Amino acid sequence: MKTPGKTHMMESDHGKLFIGGISWDTNEERLRDYFSSFGDIVEAVIMKDRATGRARGFGFIVFTYPATAEIVAMEKHMIDG
């Protein structure tokens, strides 16, 4: 079982961030709640295994403003850890 730890992020275009190292216990609502403190969110998605429906340990956040994503990507974050 994956343990909670530091969340890894990679910056992308148009306010979209890759969020890696997500605990298997973290859901999309929790991800959205955490990152909404930084700015408005268009979408929060945790990728899941198609066969099992289990979280794969990574996802994406899309901020309304790309500048917000750039600021968030500069920091390390810990969610549910």
Short mmCIF file of the C-alpha atoms (twelve columns), coordinates in Angstrom:
data_MODEL
# 
_entry.id   MODEL 
# 
loop_
_atom_site.group_PDB 
_atom_site.id 
_atom_site.type_symbol 
_atom_site.label_atom_id 
_atom_site.label_alt_id 
_atom_site.label_comp_id 
_atom_site.label_asym_id 
_atom_site.label_seq_id 
_atom_site.Cartn_x 
_atom_site.Cartn_y 
_atom_site.Cartn_z 
_atom_site.pdbx_PDB_model_num 
ATOM 1  C CA . MET A 1  0.000   0.000  0.000   1 
ATOM 2  C CA . LYS A 2  1.272   3.448  -0.861  1 
ATOM 3  C CA . THR A 3  1.966   5.697  2.092   1 
ATOM 4  C CA . PRO A 4  1.226   9.416  2.214   1 
ATOM 5  C CA . GLY A 5  4.156   11.550 1.247   1 
ATOM 6  C CA . LYS A 6  5.271   14.620 -0.537  1 
ATOM 7  C CA . THR A 7  3.311   15.511 -3.626  1 
ATOM 8  C CA . HIS A 8  5.365   16.065 -6.766  1 
ATOM 9  C CA . MET A 9  4.283   18.525 -9.423  1 
ATOM 10 C CA . MET A 10 5.313   19.388 -12.938 1 
ATOM 11 C CA . GLU A 11 4.321   22.649 -14.537 1 
ATOM 12 C CA . SER A 12 2.356   22.656 -17.771 1 
ATOM 13 C CA . ASP A 13 0.543   25.104 -20.048 1 
ATOM 14 C CA . HIS A 14 -2.841  26.684 -19.450 1 
ATOM 15 C CA . GLY A 15 -2.915  26.350 -15.678 1 
ATOM 16 C CA . LYS A 16 -2.682  22.552 -15.658 1 
ATOM 17 C CA . LEU A 17 -0.402  20.833 -13.150 1 
ATOM 18 C CA . PHE A 18 0.596   17.195 -12.898 1 
ATOM 19 C CA . ILE A 19 0.282   16.078 -9.277  1 
ATOM 20 C CA . GLY A 20 2.311   12.972 -8.440  1 
ATOM 21 C CA . GLY A 21 2.872   11.000 -5.269  1 
ATOM 22 C CA . ILE A 22 -0.759  11.232 -4.191  1 
ATOM 23 C CA . SER A 23 -1.796  8.920  -1.365  1 
ATOM 24 C CA . TRP A 24 -4.213  6.207  -2.458  1 
ATOM 25 C CA . ASP A 25 -6.526  7.511  0.268   1 
ATOM 26 C CA . THR A 26 -6.764  10.997 -1.279  1 
ATOM 27 C CA . ASN A 27 -9.862  11.595 -3.392  1 
ATOM 28 C CA . GLU A 28 -10.643 14.293 -5.963  1 
ATOM 29 C CA . GLU A 29 -12.658 16.321 -3.457  1 
ATOM 30 C CA . ARG A 30 -9.718  16.432 -1.032  1 
ATOM 31 C CA . LEU A 31 -7.340  17.363 -3.871  1 
ATOM 32 C CA . ARG A 32 -9.658  20.177 -4.961  1 
ATOM 33 C CA . ASP A 33 -10.112 21.395 -1.374  1 
ATOM 34 C CA . TYR A 34 -6.365  21.544 -0.788  1 
ATOM 35 C CA . PHE A 35 -5.448  23.406 -3.978  1 
ATOM 36 C CA . SER A 36 -8.472  25.734 -3.960  1 
ATOM 37 C CA . SER A 37 -6.763  27.692 -1.187  1 
ATOM 38 C CA . PHE A 38 -4.317  28.911 -3.869  1 
ATOM 39 C CA . GLY A 39 -6.888  29.965 -6.471  1 
ATOM 40 C CA . ASP A 40 -9.938  29.020 -8.522  1 
ATOM 41 C CA . ILE A 41 -9.887  25.483 -9.895  1 
ATOM 42 C CA . VAL A 42 -11.452 24.403 -13.172 1 
ATOM 43 C CA . GLU A 43 -10.804 20.679 -12.718 1 
ATOM 44 C CA . ALA A 44 -9.300  18.225 -10.229 1 
ATOM 45 C CA . VAL A 45 -8.764  14.654 -11.414 1 
ATOM 46 C CA . ILE A 46 -7.105  11.629 -9.833  1 
ATOM 47 C CA . MET A 47 -6.246  9.003  -12.412 1 
ATOM 48 C CA . LYS A 48 -7.642  5.540  -11.703 1 
ATOM 49 C CA . ASP A 49 -6.908  2.044  -12.937 1 
ATOM 50 C CA . ARG A 50 -9.614  1.126  -15.445 1 
ATOM 51 C CA . ALA A 51 -9.790  -2.498 -14.332 1 
ATOM 52 C CA . THR A 52 -9.856  -2.000 -10.562 1 
ATOM 53 C CA . GLY A 53 -11.031 1.595  -10.162 1 
ATOM 54 C CA . ARG A 54 -8.195  2.125  -7.690  1 
ATOM 55 C CA . ALA A 55 -6.257  5.408  -7.658  1 
ATOM 56 C CA . ARG A 56 -2.958  5.266  -9.546  1 
ATOM 57 C CA . GLY A 57 -1.157  7.777  -7.311  1 
ATOM 58 C CA . PHE A 58 -1.237  10.787 -9.615  1 
ATOM 59 C CA . GLY A 59 -3.632  13.309 -11.048 1 
ATOM 60 C CA . PHE A 60 -4.056  16.787 -12.454 1 
ATOM 61 C CA . ILE A 61 -5.251  20.172 -11.236 1 
ATOM 62 C CA . VAL A 62 -6.337  22.869 -13.684 1 
ATOM 63 C CA . PHE A 63 -6.367  26.407 -12.321 1 
ATOM 64 C CA . THR A 64 -8.441  29.163 -13.896 1 
ATOM 65 C CA . TYR A 65 -5.340  31.328 -14.218 1 
ATOM 66 C CA . PRO A 66 -2.028  29.895 -15.483 1 
ATOM 67 C CA . ALA A 67 -0.122  32.289 -13.200 1 
ATOM 68 C CA . THR A 68 -1.645  30.539 -10.178 1 
ATOM 69 C CA . ALA A 69 -0.345  27.188 -11.419 1 
ATOM 70 C CA . GLU A 70 3.131   28.681 -11.832 1 
ATOM 71 C CA . ILE A 71 3.134   29.944 -8.239  1 
ATOM 72 C CA . VAL A 72 1.823   26.649 -6.836  1 
ATOM 73 C CA . ALA A 73 4.423   24.646 -8.795  1 
ATOM 74 C CA . MET A 74 7.246   26.541 -7.085  1 
ATOM 75 C CA . GLU A 75 6.376   25.064 -3.666  1 
ATOM 76 C CA . LYS A 76 6.423   21.535 -2.248  1 
ATOM 77 C CA . HIS A 77 3.061   20.319 -0.984  1 
ATOM 78 C CA . MET A 78 1.925   17.541 1.320   1 
ATOM 79 C CA . ILE A 79 -1.650  16.274 1.144   1 
ATOM 80 C CA . ASP A 80 -3.044  13.757 3.623   1 
ATOM 81 C CA . GLY A 81 0.441   13.143 4.958   1 
# 
